[in-house]
Amino acid sequence: MKCILAKHSGFCHGVKYTVSSIESLLRHGKEDVYCIGLPVHNRQVTEQLINNGLQVVNEVNEIEKGTLVIRAHGLPPQLIDRAKKQKLKIVNTTCGFVVNAQNIAQLLYKDGYTVIIVGEREHPEVKTIYGVTDEHGIICSSVEESVGISCSGKVGIVSQTTFSENQYQQIVTSFLHKDIPELRIFDTICDSIEKRSIAAQEVALQVDIMLIVGGKMSSNTKRLFEACKAVNVQSHHIETKDEVVETWFKQAHTVGITAGASTPQGVIDDIRAFVEKL
């Protein structure tokens, strides 16, 4: 079976920095290492880090002492302040794109704007952006939700960095139709996400089967799957080679593979080797 691997697959810079920072601390650090929430949205990577000693907790008060790693998605400032008060050592690996979205949202809020945060309501990154508005921002996940949002005065819009570009544009357009005296719109979507999507669709158009590899909780992997499915109905979102169904390939001659930003290279290589032998 012929395989074509899309460009820009696998670890992005932000995830790579978070994972390598945690690995280094676990190897060389003298204190316990903690992370509030999953370090990345990939089961295999998370399990490996936990097996090597990382402790994943839900709240700061679960940590008595040690090192707290702030993951690529970031943490709300309220949690970081609590960690500082507890005298925890903090290693901040928040992705630069997330920091940019946070900074813009915070400046808008301080300048008296109603801040609209476009993204998935329960996504950890959205919660961090919401936190910098002192939890006064308005989270909007869909065009349907945006229709019901009433705004007056100054309004600023930012997006979750891994949100769909197309959906963001649709939501922004709905706000353009509202009677808002001052509206500021910021493109805070990570440019590597868009590059991945374009590269994945280019491959999906060339092949019989498209495999999208990544965690089922990963927002950017879900977006990749949606983008590929739009141009190739034989697109499948899988985490590991164990989820590959051989009957998918009965009439196939070519297979495309892409992967989310938190998918390790080893998993991609395993799936590619497995499919090539079919």
C-alpha positions in Angstrom: 0.0 0.0 0.0 1.4 3.4 -1.0 1.3 6.0 1.8 1.6 9.7 1.5 2.4 11.7 4.7 1.1 15.3 4.8 3.4 18.1 5.7 3.3 19.7 9.1 2.2 16.5 10.9 2.9 15.7 14.5 4.2 17.8 17.4 3.9 21.5 17.0 6.5 23.8 18.6 4.3 24.5 21.7 3.6 20.8 22.5 7.2 19.9 21.8 8.4 22.5 24.3 5.9 21.4 27.0 6.8 17.7 26.6 10.6 18.3 26.5 10.4 20.6 29.5 8.5 18.0 31.6 10.9 15.2 30.5 13.9 17.3 31.5 12.4 18.1 34.9 11.6 14.4 35.5 15.1 13.4 34.5 17.1 16.0 36.3 14.8 17.7 38.8 15.0 17.1 42.6 11.3 17.9 43.3 8.0 16.3 42.4 6.6 17.6 39.1 3.0 18.4 38.7 0.6 19.5 35.9 -2.9 20.9 36.4 -4.9 19.0 33.8 -3.5 16.8 31.1 -0.2 18.1 29.7 -1.2 17.5 26.1 -4.3 16.0 24.5 -2.7 12.7 23.6 -3.2 9.6 25.6 0.1 7.9 24.7 2.2 10.9 25.5 0.4 11.6 28.8 0.7 8.0 29.9 4.4 7.9 29.2 5.0 11.2 31.2 2.9 9.8 34.1 4.8 6.5 34.1 8.0 8.6 34.3 6.8 10.4 37.4 4.6 13.3 36.3 1.7 13.9 38.7 -1.5 15.2 37.1 -3.9 17.0 39.4 -7.1 19.1 39.1 -6.4 21.9 41.5 -3.4 23.8 43.0 -4.4 22.9 46.6 -3.6 19.2 45.7 0.1 20.2 45.6 1.9 20.7 48.8 5.3 21.5 47.3 7.3 20.9 44.2 7.3 22.1 40.6 4.2 23.1 38.7 4.5 23.0 34.9 2.0 25.2 33.1 1.1 23.3 29.9 1.0 24.7 26.4 -2.7 25.5 26.8 -1.8 27.8 29.7 -3.6 28.3 33.0 -6.0 31.0 34.2 -4.1 33.7 36.1 -6.2 33.0 39.2 -4.6 29.5 39.4 -1.1 30.8 38.8 -1.5 33.4 41.6 -2.6 30.6 44.0 0.5 28.5 43.0 2.7 31.5 43.7 1.2 32.0 47.1 1.9 28.4 47.9 5.6 29.0 47.0 5.6 26.4 44.2 8.3 26.5 41.6 6.6 27.4 38.3 7.8 26.4 34.9 5.7 28.1 32.3 5.5 26.4 28.9 2.4 28.2 27.6 2.4 28.3 23.8 3.3 31.7 22.4 0.1 31.8 20.3 -2.0 31.2 23.4 -0.1 34.0 25.3 -0.8 36.3 22.4 -4.5 35.6 22.6 -4.5 36.0 26.4 -2.7 39.4 26.1 -5.1 40.7 23.5 -8.1 39.6 25.5 -6.7 41.2 28.7 -5.9 44.5 27.0 -9.4 44.6 25.5 -11.0 43.9 28.9 -8.9 46.6 30.7 -9.8 49.1 28.0 -13.5 48.5 28.6 -14.4 46.2 25.8 -16.8 43.4 26.0 -14.6 40.4 25.1 -16.1 37.7 22.9 -14.0 34.5 23.1 -14.7 32.2 20.2 -13.9 28.6 21.0 -15.0 25.4 22.7 -16.5 26.2 26.1 -14.7 23.4 28.0 -11.4 23.6 26.2 -8.6 24.5 28.7 -7.2 27.2 26.4 -10.5 29.0 26.3 -10.7 28.8 30.1 -7.3 30.5 30.3 -8.4 33.4 28.0 -11.6 33.7 30.0 -9.6 33.9 33.1 -7.6 37.0 31.9 -10.9 38.8 31.5 -11.6 38.2 35.2 -14.2 35.7 34.0 -16.3 38.6 32.4 -15.7 37.5 28.8 -18.4 35.9 26.7 -17.6 32.5 25.3 -19.2 31.7 21.9 -18.9 28.3 20.3 -21.1 28.6 17.3 -23.0 30.9 14.9 -26.2 29.8 16.6 -24.8 31.0 20.0 -23.6 34.3 18.4 -27.1 35.2 17.2 -28.3 35.3 20.8 -25.5 37.5 22.1 -26.5 41.1 22.7 -23.7 43.6 22.9 -23.5 47.4 23.2 -20.6 49.8 23.3 -17.1 48.5 22.5 -16.7 44.8 21.6 -13.5 42.9 20.9 -13.3 39.3 19.4 -10.5 36.8 19.9 -10.4 33.1 19.1 -9.1 29.9 20.6 -5.9 29.3 18.7 -6.9 25.8 17.4 -10.5 26.8 16.4 -11.7 26.3 12.8 -10.8 29.3 10.6 -14.0 28.8 8.6 -16.3 28.7 11.7 -14.5 31.7 13.2 -15.2 33.8 10.1 -18.8 32.8 10.1 -19.2 33.8 13.8 -17.4 37.1 13.2 -19.7 37.8 10.2 -22.7 37.4 12.5 -21.3 40.1 14.8 -20.7 42.4 11.8 -24.5 42.3 11.3 -25.2 43.5 14.8 -25.6 47.2 15.7 -22.3 47.5 17.5 -20.7 51.1 17.7 -17.1 49.8 17.9 -16.0 46.3 16.9 -12.4 45.0 16.9 -11.6 41.6 15.5 -8.3 39.8 16.0 -7.0 36.7 14.2 -5.5 34.7 17.0 -5.7 31.3 15.3 -2.3 29.5 15.2 -0.9 29.7 11.7 0.5 26.2 11.9 -3.1 24.9 12.4 -4.1 26.4 9.1 -1.0 25.1 7.4 -1.8 21.6 8.7 -5.3 21.8 7.4 -4.3 22.9 3.9 -1.6 20.3 3.7 -4.0 17.6 4.9 -6.7 18.5 2.4 -4.1 18.5 -0.4 -3.2 14.9 0.4 -6.8 13.8 1.1 -7.7 14.9 -2.5 -5.0 12.6 -3.9 -5.7 9.3 -2.0 -8.4 6.7 -1.6 -8.2 6.6 2.2 -7.2 9.4 4.6 -6.0 8.6 8.2 -6.0 11.4 10.7 -3.9 10.4 13.7 -4.4 12.0 17.1 -6.1 12.1 20.5 -9.9 12.0 20.5 -9.8 14.9 23.0 -7.5 17.0 20.7 -9.3 20.0 19.2 -6.8 20.5 16.4 -7.0 16.8 15.4 -10.8 17.1 15.3 -10.4 20.1 13.0 -8.0 18.1 10.7 -10.5 15.3 10.5 -13.4 17.7 9.6 -11.2 19.3 6.9 -10.3 16.0 5.4 -13.8 14.5 5.6 -15.0 17.6 3.7 -13.0 16.5 0.6 -12.7 12.8 1.1 -15.5 10.8 2.7 -13.1 7.9 3.4 -11.4 9.8 6.2 -10.9 8.1 9.6 -9.8 9.6 12.9 -7.6 7.1 14.9 -5.3 7.3 17.8 -3.1 4.2 17.2 -2.6 1.4 14.7 -4.9 -0.8 16.8 -7.8 1.2 15.5 -7.0 0.6 11.9 -9.7 -1.6 10.2 -8.2 -3.6 7.4 -11.5 -3.7 5.4 -11.2 0.0 4.9 -8.4 -0.7 2.4 -10.1 -3.4 0.2 -10.5 -1.2 -2.8 -7.7 1.2 -1.9 -4.4 1.8 -3.6 -3.2 4.9 -1.9 -3.4 6.1 1.8 -2.8 9.6 3.2 -1.7 10.2 6.7 -1.8 13.4 8.8 -1.5 13.9 12.5 -2.5 16.4 15.2 -0.2 18.8 17.0 0.1 16.5 20.0 0.7 13.3 18.2 4.2 11.8 18.7 6.3 10.8 15.7 6.5 7.2 16.9 2.8 6.7 16.7 2.7 8.1 13.2 5.6 5.9 12.1 3.9 2.8 13.6 0.7 3.5 11.6 2.5 4.2 8.4 4.6 1.0 8.7 1.5 -1.1 9.5 -0.5 0.3 6.5 2.4 -0.1 4.1 2.4 -3.8 4.8 -1.3 -4.3 4.0 
